[in-house]
């Protein structure tokens, strides 16, 4: 489970690096999406190996709660602040006001 999380974090860091260098293209997005999808498929087997059978329902509920909170929290964090929502764009590029 730790390896899956670490791999997903490294893949996301790779995308951040490409973005900061101004070299982000479409193909790395597909690659990282496939990699994180494959790595996330390892979570439930790893988690179920650590749990007793009676705790499966509770663990599944907690994972569902975490996913739901992320789905609710992400738009809240993206909400425009007092100066509006401004995305700077890649380095050297022009930003855009949403």
Secondary structure, 3 states (H helix, E strand, C coil): CHHHHHHHHHHHHHHHHHHHCCCCCHHHHHHHHHHHHHHHCHHHHHHHHHCCHHHHHHHHHHHHHHHHHHHHHHHHHHCCECCECEECCCCCCCCEEC
